Amino acid sequence: MKVRFGAEQLLSLAKAPGTRVASTPFNPDIVYVGRLAFPRGKVPEPLKGYVGQTGPVAKKCKGRTGHAFVECLVKQAKELGITKLAKTV
Protein backbone atom coordinates (compact mmCIF):
# COMPACT_ATOMS: atom_id res chain seq x y z
CA MET A 1 0.00 0.00 0.00
CA LYS A 2 1.36 3.44 -0.89
CA VAL A 3 1.03 6.20 1.69
CA ARG A 4 2.67 9.62 1.59
CA PHE A 5 4.31 10.92 4.78
CA GLY A 6 6.16 14.12 5.51
CA ALA A 7 9.67 14.19 7.00
CA GLU A 8 8.37 15.00 10.49
CA GLN A 9 5.97 12.04 10.38
CA LEU A 10 8.73 9.67 9.22
CA LEU A 11 11.02 10.90 12.00
CA SER A 12 8.34 10.32 14.64
CA LEU A 13 7.69 6.83 13.23
CA ALA A 14 11.41 6.04 13.35
CA LYS A 15 11.58 7.07 17.01
CA ALA A 16 8.52 5.05 18.00
CA PRO A 17 9.35 1.88 19.95
CA GLY A 18 9.09 -1.29 17.91
CA THR A 19 9.04 0.37 14.48
CA ARG A 20 11.63 0.58 11.74
CA VAL A 21 11.88 3.11 8.92
CA ALA A 22 14.36 2.35 6.15
CA SER A 23 15.11 2.75 2.46
CA THR A 24 17.31 0.80 0.09
CA PRO A 25 20.32 2.11 -1.83
CA PHE A 26 18.72 0.72 -4.99
CA ASN A 27 15.70 3.03 -4.75
CA PRO A 28 16.21 5.73 -2.09
CA ASP A 29 12.91 7.41 -3.01
CA ILE A 30 10.95 4.54 -1.45
CA VAL A 31 10.80 4.28 2.34
CA TYR A 32 9.66 1.16 4.18
CA VAL A 33 7.96 1.17 7.57
CA GLY A 34 7.76 -2.04 9.55
CA ARG A 35 7.95 -3.73 12.93
CA LEU A 36 11.22 -4.65 14.62
CA ALA A 37 11.71 -8.35 15.24
CA PHE A 38 13.72 -7.60 18.41
CA PRO A 39 14.04 -4.51 20.63
CA ARG A 40 16.74 -2.01 19.65
CA GLY A 41 20.05 -2.38 21.46
CA LYS A 42 19.31 -5.85 22.84
CA VAL A 43 20.75 -9.08 21.52
CA PRO A 44 18.06 -11.76 21.32
CA GLU A 45 18.80 -15.06 23.05
CA PRO A 46 19.04 -17.16 19.84
CA LEU A 47 21.73 -14.82 18.43
CA LYS A 48 23.95 -14.38 21.50
CA GLY A 49 26.32 -17.12 20.32
CA TYR A 50 27.06 -15.18 17.12
CA VAL A 51 27.85 -11.76 18.60
CA GLY A 52 31.35 -10.59 17.81
CA GLN A 53 32.28 -13.37 15.40
CA THR A 54 32.22 -11.43 12.13
CA GLY A 55 34.44 -8.50 13.17
CA PRO A 56 37.79 -10.37 13.12
CA VAL A 57 36.82 -12.16 9.91
CA ALA A 58 35.93 -8.94 8.08
CA LYS A 59 39.15 -7.23 9.26
CA LYS A 60 41.26 -9.99 7.75
CA CYS A 61 39.47 -9.54 4.39
CA LYS A 62 39.76 -5.75 4.31
CA GLY A 63 40.53 -4.31 0.89
CA ARG A 64 39.01 -7.13 -1.14
CA THR A 65 35.86 -6.66 -3.14
CA GLY A 66 33.18 -8.73 -4.83
CA HIS A 67 33.59 -12.49 -5.00
CA ALA A 68 37.16 -12.32 -3.66
CA PHE A 69 35.76 -10.76 -0.46
CA VAL A 70 33.13 -13.50 -0.11
CA GLU A 71 35.71 -16.25 -0.66
CA CYS A 72 37.98 -14.63 1.93
CA LEU A 73 35.11 -14.46 4.46
CA VAL A 74 34.36 -18.16 4.01
CA LYS A 75 38.02 -19.14 4.31
CA GLN A 76 38.66 -17.00 7.40
CA ALA A 77 35.46 -18.19 9.09
CA LYS A 78 36.55 -21.81 8.62
CA GLU A 79 40.01 -21.02 10.03
CA LEU A 80 38.42 -19.41 13.10
CA GLY A 81 36.02 -22.32 13.58
CA ILE A 82 32.86 -20.41 12.74
CA THR A 83 30.37 -22.80 11.16
CA LYS A 84 26.74 -22.72 10.10
CA LEU A 85 24.21 -24.50 12.24
CA ALA A 86 22.66 -27.63 10.78
CA LYS A 87 19.30 -27.02 9.13
CA THR A 88 16.32 -28.41 10.97
CA VAL A 89 13.22 -29.30 9.01
C-alpha positions as CSV (number, residue, x, y, z in Angstrom):
1,M,0.0,0.0,0.0
2,K,1.4,3.4,-0.9
3,V,1.0,6.2,1.7
4,R,2.7,9.6,1.6
5,F,4.3,10.9,4.8
6,G,6.2,14.1,5.5
7,A,9.7,14.2,7.0
8,E,8.4,15.0,10.5
9,Q,6.0,12.0,10.4
10,L,8.7,9.7,9.2
11,L,11.0,10.9,12.0
12,S,8.3,10.3,14.6
13,L,7.7,6.8,13.2
14,A,11.4,6.0,13.4
15,K,11.6,7.1,17.0
16,A,8.5,5.0,18.0
17,P,9.4,1.9,20.0
18,G,9.1,-1.3,17.9
19,T,9.0,0.4,14.5
20,R,11.6,0.6,11.7
21,V,11.9,3.1,8.9
22,A,14.4,2.3,6.1
23,S,15.1,2.7,2.5
24,T,17.3,0.8,0.1
25,P,20.3,2.1,-1.8
26,F,18.7,0.7,-5.0
27,N,15.7,3.0,-4.7
28,P,16.2,5.7,-2.1
29,D,12.9,7.4,-3.0
30,I,11.0,4.5,-1.5
31,V,10.8,4.3,2.3
32,Y,9.7,1.2,4.2
33,V,8.0,1.2,7.6
34,G,7.8,-2.0,9.6
35,R,7.9,-3.7,12.9
36,L,11.2,-4.7,14.6
37,A,11.7,-8.3,15.2
38,F,13.7,-7.6,18.4
39,P,14.0,-4.5,20.6
40,R,16.7,-2.0,19.6
41,G,20.0,-2.4,21.5
42,K,19.3,-5.8,22.8
43,V,20.7,-9.1,21.5
44,P,18.1,-11.8,21.3
45,E,18.8,-15.1,23.0
46,P,19.0,-17.2,19.8
47,L,21.7,-14.8,18.4
48,K,24.0,-14.4,21.5
49,G,26.3,-17.1,20.3
50,Y,27.1,-15.2,17.1
51,V,27.8,-11.8,18.6
52,G,31.4,-10.6,17.8
53,Q,32.3,-13.4,15.4
54,T,32.2,-11.4,12.1
55,G,34.4,-8.5,13.2
56,P,37.8,-10.4,13.1
57,V,36.8,-12.2,9.9
58,A,35.9,-8.9,8.1
59,K,39.1,-7.2,9.3
60,K,41.3,-10.0,7.7
61,C,39.5,-9.5,4.4
62,K,39.8,-5.7,4.3
63,G,40.5,-4.3,0.9
64,R,39.0,-7.1,-1.1
65,T,35.9,-6.7,-3.1
66,G,33.2,-8.7,-4.8
67,H,33.6,-12.5,-5.0
68,A,37.2,-12.3,-3.7
69,F,35.8,-10.8,-0.5
70,V,33.1,-13.5,-0.1
71,E,35.7,-16.2,-0.7
72,C,38.0,-14.6,1.9
73,L,35.1,-14.5,4.5
74,V,34.4,-18.2,4.0
75,K,38.0,-19.1,4.3
76,Q,38.7,-17.0,7.4
77,A,35.5,-18.2,9.1
78,K,36.5,-21.8,8.6
79,E,40.0,-21.0,10.0
80,L,38.4,-19.4,13.1
81,G,36.0,-22.3,13.6
82,I,32.9,-20.4,12.7
83,T,30.4,-22.8,11.2
84,K,26.7,-22.7,10.1
85,L,24.2,-24.5,12.2
86,A,22.7,-27.6,10.8
87,K,19.3,-27.0,9.1
88,T,16.3,-28.4,11.0
89,V,13.2,-29.3,9.0
